[in-house]
Amino acid sequence: MLDDPGHAYTRELIAAARHEPREVSPASEAVLAASEVSKSFGAHVAVQAASFALRQGGRSGSWGSPAPARPPSPA
């Protein structure tokens, strides 16, 4: 997907994020770490068992739906 994105919006996101990687020591201290994180909305599993560590001097990114969170519709 990153080498040949099919959607124009995805191409724009990738172009905006291209950069020369910085040297980051894998042994550097994590400034934020999460392990086995999961999130569900009712029966819908949004994230399951995600783990990550952000290290000093590193860069990271994520993307998802730009839609704002909405409360559930009344039944």
C-alpha positions in Angstrom: 0.0 0.0 0.0 2.8 2.5 0.8 4.8 1.7 -2.4 1.8 2.1 -4.8 -1.2 3.8 -3.0 -4.3 3.7 -5.1 -6.3 6.5 -3.5 -5.3 10.2 -4.0 -5.7 11.0 -0.3 -3.4 8.2 0.7 -0.8 9.5 -1.8 -1.0 13.0 -0.3 -0.6 11.6 3.3 2.5 9.6 2.3 4.0 12.5 0.4 3.5 14.8 3.4 5.2 12.2 5.7 8.3 11.4 3.7 11.5 12.3 5.5 15.0 11.1 6.0 15.0 8.7 9.0 17.0 9.9 12.0 19.4 7.6 13.8 17.6 6.3 16.9 19.3 3.9 19.2 17.0 0.9 19.9 18.5 0.9 23.4 17.3 4.5 24.1 14.8 4.9 26.9 11.1 4.7 25.9 9.3 7.9 26.7 5.9 6.2 26.2 5.2 2.5 26.1 2.0 0.4 25.8 1.6 -3.3 25.9 -1.3 -5.5 24.8 -3.8 -2.5 24.5 -7.3 -3.3 23.2 -10.3 -1.2 22.6 -13.9 -2.3 21.6 -17.0 -0.3 20.9 -19.8 -2.7 21.8 -19.2 -5.8 19.6 -16.8 -4.0 17.3 -13.2 -4.5 18.1 -11.2 -1.4 17.0 -7.8 -2.4 18.4 -6.7 -5.8 19.6 -3.5 -6.5 21.6 -1.5 -3.5 20.2 1.9 -2.9 21.7 4.4 -0.1 21.0 7.2 2.1 22.5 8.1 5.6 21.5 11.8 6.3 22.0 13.6 9.6 22.6 14.3 11.2 19.2 12.1 8.9 17.2 9.2 9.7 15.0 5.9 7.8 14.6 2.6 8.3 13.0 -0.8 6.8 12.7 -3.9 7.3 10.7 -7.5 6.4 10.8 -11.0 7.7 10.2 -11.1 11.5 10.4 -14.7 11.3 11.5 -15.3 12.7 15.0 -16.4 10.3 17.8 -20.2 10.3 18.2 -22.3 9.0 21.0 -24.4 5.9 20.2 -27.7 6.6 18.5 -30.8 6.3 20.8 -32.5 2.9 20.5 
